[in-house]
Amino acid sequence: MAAFSAYMPFMAMVLVQASYAGMNIISKLAIESDMDPLVLVAYRQVFAAFAIAPLAYLLEWKTRPKITLAILFQTFLCSLTGATANQVFYFLGLKSSTATIACALTNTLPAMTFILAVIFRQESAKLKSKPGLSKVMGTIVCVSGAMLLSFYHGHIIGLSESKIHWTYAQRMGEASSSTKSSSFIGPLFVILSTLGWAFWFIIQARVGESFPAPYTSTTLMCLMASFECGIIAVIADHKVASWSLKDPTRLIASLYAGIMGSALAFFLSSWSIQQKGPLYVSVFSPLLLIIVAIASWALLEEKLYVGTAVGSVLIVAGLYLVLWGKNKETKDEKPAKATGMTNMTDQAKAYEKNDLELQLQGHSESNRDVME
């Protein structure tokens, strides 16, 4: 039993990435069946709020601090950046590109976070140290991969035809791969989504200090975002028919995104962070790209381009360079807050828990969508 428990965080994170992959595939199908991505985002927030609310009540109703106007305002800012801007841009990007490209670009988050951390003077580049140089080089590699993936496509990689693709999705997959994957608009929207995501964490880190009740704050954020996304969707499309969930694909996509892609993923990611720390959670991020790439080829007949493959490899390589640098920095530095601890292992753990970049990348596994 103890041996089985040791593998629980691993299995939890594999399930999280599989849930995210399923959400991307099903959401892509719903969008290609003419579901407005803004409507999908609004429904996702509604279902996510109702799914997370019971967890907030059961786990935090006795311990959560008082909800003040200041907390509500900070949560509102979180909903604008982490839920509304992040998810609206992400699903618009998913509509104008492929699921593989969208997932690949989200791996630029640690690099983008590092850039923002330097801009806001929350840390320095430290080019003379190996960890600092690794993070800078990783950021450059990530950005290079994102640019290559966005601007260059090249030849189609000649993979054998899948024997298990969905007949229903065949037309959608062919249209998406042959026309939309060449557009720069899709990758641009996903990059803007990731930027909003990074800003969300800067705000969320402050909310976590004054209101340490993540399930309650996430429920409030999703409720606020459902109204924000709903208003945006109504302004963009006045047709009542756009909100219909009679189509099974639309209903399944909305429910899946809210329950599996938000509530379940957030719960499992938060639990895994408590068990193993945010760095452990973050290393599973590229697994999503692998699952989505295989599933998109097998089920949607999505074509894979040379530029997409090379760009994705560069992004993942840059991701691990940034994570290695951050992990090395965590082990080497002695944070002031850990002076009373007895050994370096405890110090490293304490530093990791209070580190902005590691927490962001760890919690990013729960945004992809409570938030992403």
Buried (B, 14 or more C-beta within 10 A) or exposed (E): EEEEEEEBBEEBBBBBBBBBBBBBBBBBBBBBBEBBBBBBBBBBBBBBBBBBBEBBBEBBEEEBEEBEEEBEEBBBBBBBBBBBBBBBBBBBBBBBBBBBBBBBBBBBBBBBBBBBBBEEEBBEBBEEBEBBBBBBBBBBBBBBBBBBBBEEBEEEEEEEEBEEBBEEBBEBBBEBBEEBBEBEBBBBBBBBBBBBBBBBBBBBBEBBEEBEBBBBBBBBBBBBBBBBBBEBBBEEBEEEEBBEBEEEBBBBBBBBBBBBBBBBBBBBBBBBBEBBBBBBBBBBBBBBBBBBBEBBBBBBBBBBBBBBBBBBBBBBBBBBBBBBBBBBBBBEBEBEEBEEBEEEEEBBEBBBBEBBBBBBBBBBBBBBBBBB
